[in-house]
């Protein structure tokens, strides 16, 4: 397999360059926005980087539609027209603002889903080949075992290609660390009863749709009417709260031209205070350290003419009762002072069992939306779906690096589902 990356002003331009060099049979593996770094960022536009792959053997052919299938079953575009969700940012504008749907976006989404299907069908055909080779090997066994093996083969043949493809999708979700309970839920919700030999694109489209709908959409940070919106960021130690705040603040100050003030209650770590102060100086926005609930009230009152007030809180163990109670009092003060939102920042690299304990503790403090960090440090995104379903709380943003103000975007359900349904080495390509 040949794997290369191409740059363009738009996704279409990058794809066209890939096709020109490698041919029309390329498969799009990944699409992301690349921002120039340093002083060049002021003069150069953002570019779109497309990673493509080209099979060196013959292209995989899709199975033909069968008779007796609903009209939408043989038409993946029709089966997917109800799909909704975020999309990758391409070109200028803020990475944190919701993008409007367009026919071009829908075509791009369907093209990526078709590419994902090709990958899954290729895997399915490979597993089918291995299965048949295994059965052929069993046929060459001793005569004393022929009867038992024949019965075993007969049972295996009763499993349809449709069932085996569903099993492949199920196992792929488990490989991405989707909890078994939720993987079973998704598979069970795809109604294939009484309809044998459904096309793979119809089955995949249904799974894809179910997963996107389960992720849902997040409101993100919404503006307040006539008063500053106070936004509190909380979470365990080391998940990247301070850097995440700096990224979001940069977006609002530079891209949106909003007036932003930064407060920190993280007085446990001097480095955290210095880090946020440095970002505040670069952005030329006011910065305050608050040591008590009363100082929080005074700071919020001081910046009542601003659009947004971002509050960094101390990272600590979710098992520290005293610090959790202190944070709860701070959030109560913020709510009394004005319109507010709370975001719980979590690392995508944390084990699911630990994540469930963390969110259960923080749910005692306030209702929140989720932000996942460190997506660049993991190959699997199943925990994002696990936490969304476990908490019934939307995911607002994801981050994937330390660069400020880049390496953050509004959560894109379609992109996440595509990665969850991709094999590990395919995601890394």
C-alpha positions as CSV (number, residue, x, y, z in Angstrom):
1,X,0.0,0.0,0.0
2,X,1.3,3.5,-1.0
3,X,0.5,6.2,1.6
4,X,1.2,9.9,1.0
5,X,0.1,13.3,2.2
6,X,-1.0,16.2,0.0
7,X,-1.6,19.9,0.8
8,X,-4.1,22.3,-0.8
9,X,-6.1,25.4,0.0
10,X,-9.2,23.2,0.1
11,X,-9.8,19.5,0.6
12,X,-10.9,19.2,-3.1
13,X,-7.6,20.8,-4.3
14,X,-5.5,18.4,-2.1
15,X,-7.5,15.3,-3.3
16,X,-7.1,16.5,-6.9
17,X,-3.4,16.7,-6.5
18,X,-3.4,13.2,-5.0
19,X,-5.4,11.8,-7.9
20,X,-3.1,13.5,-10.4
21,X,0.0,11.8,-8.9
22,X,-1.4,8.5,-7.8
23,X,-4.5,8.0,-9.9
24,X,-8.3,8.0,-9.3
25,X,-8.1,4.8,-7.1
26,X,-6.8,6.6,-4.0
27,X,-8.5,6.1,-0.7
28,X,-8.8,9.2,1.6
29,X,-7.5,8.1,5.1
30,X,-7.5,11.5,6.9
31,X,-8.3,15.1,6.4
32,X,-7.0,17.9,8.7
33,X,-6.4,21.6,8.8
34,X,-2.7,22.7,9.0
35,X,-1.9,26.1,10.4
36,X,1.4,27.9,9.7
37,X,3.5,28.3,12.8
38,X,5.4,31.3,14.2
39,X,5.4,34.7,12.4
40,X,4.4,33.0,9.1
41,X,0.9,32.4,10.6
42,X,0.1,36.1,10.2
43,X,0.7,36.1,6.5
44,X,-0.1,32.6,5.2
45,X,-3.6,31.0,5.1
46,X,-4.5,27.7,6.6
47,X,-4.0,24.7,4.4
48,X,-5.8,21.3,4.2
49,X,-3.7,18.2,4.5
50,X,-5.1,15.0,3.0
51,X,-3.6,11.6,3.7
52,X,-4.4,9.1,1.0
53,X,-3.6,5.4,0.4
54,X,-3.4,3.4,-2.8
55,X,-3.7,-0.3,-2.9
56,X,-1.0,-1.8,-5.2
57,X,-3.3,-4.7,-6.1
58,X,-6.7,-4.5,-7.8
59,X,-9.4,-2.4,-6.3
60,X,-11.9,-4.0,-4.0
61,X,-15.3,-4.4,-5.7
62,X,-18.5,-3.8,-3.7
63,X,-21.1,-6.6,-3.5
64,X,-24.1,-6.0,-5.8
65,X,-27.5,-5.2,-4.4
66,X,-30.0,-8.0,-4.0
67,X,-33.6,-8.3,-4.9
68,X,-36.2,-7.6,-2.3
69,X,-34.1,-4.9,-0.6
70,X,-35.7,-1.4,0.1
71,X,-34.7,1.2,-2.4
72,X,-32.6,3.1,0.1
73,X,-30.7,-0.1,0.9
74,X,-28.9,-0.1,-2.4
75,X,-28.3,3.6,-2.3
76,X,-25.8,4.6,0.4
77,X,-26.4,8.3,-0.3
78,X,-30.1,7.9,0.3
79,X,-29.5,5.9,3.5
80,X,-27.2,8.6,4.8
81,X,-29.0,11.8,4.0
82,X,-30.3,12.1,7.6
83,X,-26.8,12.0,9.1
84,X,-25.9,15.1,11.0
85,X,-22.9,16.3,13.0
86,X,-19.9,18.5,12.9
87,X,-17.3,18.6,10.1
88,X,-13.6,19.4,9.9
89,X,-12.7,23.0,9.5
90,X,-11.4,23.8,6.0
91,X,-10.1,27.2,5.2
92,X,-10.3,30.4,7.3
93,X,-12.6,31.1,10.2
94,X,-12.7,29.8,13.7
95,X,-12.1,26.1,14.4
96,X,-14.5,26.4,17.4
97,X,-17.6,27.7,15.6
98,X,-20.2,25.3,14.2
99,X,-20.1,25.1,10.4
100,X,-23.2,25.4,8.2
101,X,-24.2,22.3,6.2
102,X,-23.8,22.4,2.4
103,X,-24.1,20.0,-0.5
104,X,-20.3,20.0,-0.7
105,X,-20.1,18.9,2.9
106,X,-22.6,16.1,2.4
107,X,-20.7,14.9,-0.7
108,X,-17.4,14.9,1.3
109,X,-19.0,13.0,4.2
110,X,-20.4,10.4,1.8
111,X,-17.1,10.0,0.1
112,X,-15.3,9.4,3.3
113,X,-17.9,6.9,4.4
114,X,-17.5,5.1,1.1
115,X,-13.8,5.0,1.7
116,X,-14.3,3.6,5.1
117,X,-16.6,0.9,3.6
118,X,-13.9,-0.1,1.2
119,X,-11.5,-0.6,4.1
120,X,-14.0,-2.7,6.0
121,X,-15.0,-4.7,3.0
122,X,-11.3,-5.4,2.2
123,X,-10.9,-6.6,5.8
124,X,-14.0,-8.7,5.5
125,X,-12.9,-10.3,2.3
126,X,-9.5,-11.1,3.8
127,X,-11.1,-12.7,6.9
128,X,-13.4,-14.7,4.5
129,X,-10.4,-15.9,2.6
130,X,-8.7,-17.0,5.8
131,X,-11.9,-18.7,7.0
132,X,-12.2,-20.7,3.7
133,X,-8.6,-21.7,3.9
134,X,-9.1,-23.0,7.4
135,X,-12.1,-25.0,6.3
136,X,-10.2,-26.4,3.4
137,X,-7.5,-27.4,5.7
138,X,-10.0,-29.1,8.0
139,X,-11.3,-31.1,5.0
140,X,-7.8,-32.7,4.7
141,X,-8.0,-34.1,8.2
142,X,-8.1,-37.8,9.2
143,X,-11.0,-40.0,8.2
144,X,-12.0,-40.6,11.8
145,X,-12.8,-36.9,12.2
146,X,-14.6,-36.4,8.9
147,X,-18.1,-36.7,10.3
148,X,-17.6,-34.3,13.1
149,X,-15.8,-31.8,10.9
150,X,-18.6,-32.0,8.3
151,X,-21.2,-31.1,10.9
152,X,-19.0,-28.3,12.1
153,X,-18.6,-27.0,8.6
154,X,-22.3,-27.2,8.1
155,X,-22.9,-25.0,11.2
156,X,-20.4,-22.5,10.0
157,X,-22.0,-22.3,6.6
158,X,-25.3,-21.4,8.2
159,X,-23.7,-18.0,9.3
160,X,-24.4,-15.6,6.5
161,X,-22.1,-13.0,5.0
162,X,-24.3,-10.4,6.5
163,X,-23.9,-11.8,10.0
164,X,-20.1,-12.1,9.6
165,X,-19.9,-8.4,8.4
166,X,-21.9,-7.3,11.5
167,X,-19.5,-9.3,13.6
168,X,-16.6,-7.6,12.0
169,X,-18.1,-4.2,12.8
170,X,-18.8,-5.3,16.4
171,X,-15.2,-6.5,16.8
172,X,-13.8,-3.3,15.3
173,X,-15.7,-1.3,17.9
174,X,-14.2,-3.5,20.7
175,X,-10.7,-2.9,19.2
176,X,-11.4,0.8,19.5
177,X,-12.2,0.2,23.2
178,X,-15.9,0.9,22.9
179,X,-17.5,-0.7,25.9
180,X,-19.1,-4.1,25.1
181,X,-22.4,-3.0,26.5
182,X,-22.6,0.0,24.1
183,X,-21.2,-2.0,21.1
184,X,-24.1,-4.6,21.7
185,X,-26.6,-1.7,21.9
186,X,-25.5,-0.3,18.6
187,X,-25.5,-3.6,16.8
188,X,-28.9,-4.6,18.2
189,X,-30.5,-1.3,17.1
190,X,-29.7,-2.1,13.4
191,X,-32.8,-4.0,12.3
192,X,-31.8,-6.7,9.8
193,X,-34.5,-9.2,10.8
194,X,-36.2,-10.8,7.8
195,X,-33.9,-9.2,5.4
196,X,-31.1,-11.5,4.4
197,X,-28.1,-10.6,2.3
198,X,-28.4,-6.8,2.8
199,X,-25.6,-4.9,1.0
200,X,-22.7,-4.0,3.2
201,X,-23.1,-0.3,2.4
202,X,-26.6,-0.4,3.9
203,X,-25.4,-2.1,7.1
204,X,-22.4,0.2,7.5
205,X,-24.6,3.3,6.8
206,X,-27.0,2.3,9.6
207,X,-24.2,1.6,12.1
208,X,-22.5,4.9,11.1
209,X,-25.8,6.8,11.6
210,X,-26.6,5.2,14.9
211,X,-23.2,6.1,16.3
212,X,-23.3,9.7,15.1
213,X,-26.8,10.1,16.6
214,X,-25.5,8.7,19.9
215,X,-22.7,11.2,20.0
216,X,-25.2,14.1,19.3
217,X,-24.2,17.7,19.2
218,X,-22.9,20.1,21.8
219,X,-23.8,23.7,22.3
220,X,-20.2,24.7,23.0
221,X,-19.7,28.1,24.6
222,X,-22.7,30.3,24.1
223,X,-22.8,34.1,24.5
224,X,-24.7,35.8,27.3
225,X,-27.1,38.7,26.7
226,X,-25.8,42.0,28.1
227,X,-23.4,40.3,30.6
228,X,-20.2,38.4,30.4
229,X,-20.5,34.6,30.0
230,X,-18.5,33.1,32.8
231,X,-16.9,29.8,31.7
232,X,-15.4,27.4,34.3
233,X,-12.9,24.7,33.4
234,X,-12.4,21.8,35.8
235,X,-10.8,18.4,35.7
236,X,-8.1,16.2,37.1
237,X,-4.4,17.1,37.3
238,X,-2.4,16.9,34.1
239,X,-5.2,16.8,31.5
240,X,-4.2,20.1,30.0
241,X,-6.8,22.5,31.3
242,X,-4.6,25.6,31.2
243,X,-3.4,25.0,27.7
244,X,-7.0,24.3,26.6
245,X,-8.2,27.6,28.1
246,X,-5.4,29.4,26.3
247,X,-6.4,27.9,23.0
248,X,-10.1,28.8,23.4
249,X,-9.2,32.3,24.7
250,X,-6.9,32.9,21.7
251,X,-9.7,31.9,19.3
252,X,-12.2,34.4,20.9
253,X,-9.6,37.2,21.1
254,X,-7.9,36.8,17.7
255,X,-10.7,35.3,15.5
256,X,-13.8,36.6,17.1
257,X,-12.4,40.0,18.4
258,X,-14.1,39.5,21.8
259,X,-13.1,41.0,25.1
260,X,-11.9,38.2,27.3
261,X,-10.6,38.1,30.9
262,X,-8.7,35.2,32.5
263,X,-9.0,34.1,36.1
264,X,-7.2,31.3,37.8
265,X,-8.0,29.6,41.1
266,X,-5.2,27.1,40.6
267,X,-3.0,28.4,43.4
268,X,-1.7,24.9,44.2
269,X,0.8,25.1,41.3
270,X,2.9,28.2,40.7
271,X,3.7,26.9,37.2
272,X,0.0,26.9,36.3
273,X,-0.4,30.6,37.4
274,X,2.7,31.6,35.4
275,X,1.6,29.7,32.4
276,X,-1.8,31.3,32.2
277,X,-0.3,34.8,33.0
278,X,2.1,34.3,30.0
279,X,-0.8,33.5,27.7
280,X,-2.7,36.5,29.0
281,X,0.3,38.8,28.3
282,X,0.6,37.5,24.8
283,X,-3.1,38.0,24.1
284,X,-3.1,41.4,26.0
285,X,-6.0,40.4,28.1
286,X,-6.5,41.0,31.9
287,X,-5.4,38.2,34.3
288,X,-6.3,37.7,38.0
289,X,-5.4,35.1,40.6
290,X,-8.3,34.4,42.9
291,X,-7.6,32.9,46.4
292,X,-11.2,32.9,47.8
293,X,-14.8,33.0,46.8
294,X,-14.9,36.6,47.7
295,X,-12.1,37.5,45.4
296,X,-13.9,35.6,42.7
297,X,-17.0,37.8,43.1
298,X,-14.8,40.9,43.0
299,X,-13.0,39.8,39.9
300,X,-16.2,39.0,38.0
301,X,-17.7,42.4,39.0
302,X,-14.5,44.1,37.8
303,X,-14.9,42.5,34.3
304,X,-18.7,42.8,34.0
305,X,-18.2,44.8,30.8
306,X,-16.4,41.9,29.1
307,X,-17.8,39.3,26.7
308,X,-16.3,36.3,28.4
309,X,-14.5,35.4,31.7
310,X,-12.6,32.1,31.6
311,X,-11.9,30.6,35.0
312,X,-9.1,28.0,35.5
313,X,-9.5,25.7,38.5
314,X,-7.0,23.6,40.4
315,X,-6.4,20.1,39.1
316,X,-6.6,17.5,41.8
317,X,-7.6,13.9,42.5
318,X,-11.3,13.2,42.2
319,X,-10.9,11.4,45.5
320,X,-9.9,14.6,47.4
321,X,-13.1,15.5,49.2
322,X,-11.9,18.8,50.6
323,X,-10.8,20.2,47.2
324,X,-14.0,19.0,45.5
325,X,-16.0,20.9,48.1
326,X,-13.9,24.0,47.6
327,X,-14.5,23.8,43.8
328,X,-18.3,23.3,44.4
329,X,-18.4,26.5,46.4
330,X,-16.5,28.4,43.7
331,X,-18.9,27.2,41.0
332,X,-21.9,28.3,43.2
333,X,-20.3,31.8,43.5
334,X,-19.9,31.9,39.7
335,X,-23.5,31.0,39.1
336,X,-24.7,33.6,41.6
337,X,-22.5,36.3,39.8
338,X,-23.9,35.7,36.3
339,X,-24.7,33.4,33.4
340,X,-22.2,30.6,33.4
341,X,-21.1,27.3,31.8
342,X,-18.9,24.5,33.1
343,X,-16.6,22.2,31.1
344,X,-15.0,19.1,32.5
345,X,-11.7,18.5,30.8
346,X,-10.6,14.9,30.5
347,X,-7.7,13.0,28.8
348,X,-8.5,10.6,26.0
349,X,-5.7,8.4,27.3
350,X,-7.3,7.7,30.7
351,X,-8.7,4.2,31.3
352,X,-12.5,3.9,31.0
353,X,-12.9,2.6,34.6
354,X,-11.0,5.7,35.9
355,X,-13.0,8.0,33.7
356,X,-16.3,6.7,35.1
357,X,-15.1,7.4,38.7
358,X,-13.9,10.9,37.7
359,X,-17.1,12.0,36.0
360,X,-19.3,10.5,38.8
361,X,-17.4,12.7,41.4
362,X,-17.5,15.9,39.3
363,X,-21.2,15.4,38.5
364,X,-21.7,16.3,42.2
365,X,-20.3,19.8,41.5
366,X,-22.2,21.0,38.5
367,X,-23.7,20.0,35.1
368,X,-21.0,20.2,32.5
369,X,-20.1,19.6,28.9
370,X,-17.0,17.5,28.1
371,X,-13.7,18.4,26.5
372,X,-11.3,15.6,25.6
373,X,-7.5,16.3,25.3
374,X,-4.5,14.4,24.1
375,X,-6.2,12.7,21.1
376,X,-2.7,12.8,19.5
377,X,-1.4,10.4,22.2
378,X,-3.9,7.6,21.6
379,X,-4.9,5.3,18.7
380,X,-8.4,4.6,20.0
381,X,-11.4,6.9,20.6
382,X,-13.9,4.4,22.0
383,X,-13.8,6.2,25.4
384,X,-15.3,9.3,23.8
385,X,-18.4,7.3,22.9
386,X,-18.3,5.4,26.3
387,X,-18.3,8.7,28.3
388,X,-20.9,10.3,26.1
389,X,-23.3,7.4,26.7
390,X,-22.3,6.9,30.4
391,X,-22.9,10.6,31.3
392,X,-25.5,11.6,28.7
393,X,-23.3,14.7,28.4
394,X,-22.3,16.3,25.1
395,X,-18.6,16.6,24.0
396,X,-17.9,20.2,23.0
397,X,-14.2,20.3,22.0
398,X,-11.2,18.0,21.4
399,X,-7.5,18.8,21.5
400,X,-4.7,17.0,19.8
401,X,-1.4,18.7,20.7
402,X,0.3,21.5,22.7
403,X,0.3,24.2,20.0
404,X,-1.6,27.4,20.9
405,X,-3.9,28.5,19.4
406,X,-4.1,25.5,17.1
407,X,-4.5,21.8,17.9
408,X,-8.1,22.3,19.0
409,X,-11.5,22.0,17.2
410,X,-15.2,21.6,17.8
411,X,-16.0,18.0,18.3
412,X,-16.8,16.3,15.0
413,X,-19.0,13.2,15.5
414,X,-18.5,12.0,12.0
415,X,-14.7,12.2,12.2
416,X,-14.7,10.3,15.5
417,X,-17.0,7.5,14.3
418,X,-14.9,7.1,11.2
419,X,-11.8,6.6,13.4
420,X,-13.6,4.2,15.8
421,X,-14.6,2.1,12.8
422,X,-11.1,2.1,11.4
423,X,-8.5,-0.5,12.1
424,X,-5.5,0.7,14.2
425,X,-2.9,0.7,11.5
426,X,-5.4,2.4,9.1
427,X,-5.9,5.3,11.7
428,X,-2.1,5.7,12.0
429,X,-1.6,5.9,8.2
